[in-house]
Amino acid sequence: MNKPYSFSIDQMNGIVEDTYAKIINECENLKKNTNCPNEQVVALLSVIASNYATNKEKKEN
């Protein structure tokens, strides 16, 4: 069983917050430059997220 992980407060207020803002910004740029709907952005994020899923999680889906 995997040990639960939590970001530290410093990480949450630093790299995690920065990464979140960058992802949101890039998704907005994608929508602006391609006129794609939110659903297409969600589909892209889902594909990206699947790259980080464990083998067990991938088998369950």
Secondary structure by P-SEA (a helix, b strand, c coil): cccbbbbcccccccaaaaaaaaaaaaaaaaaaaccccaaaaaaaaaaaaaaaccaaaaaac
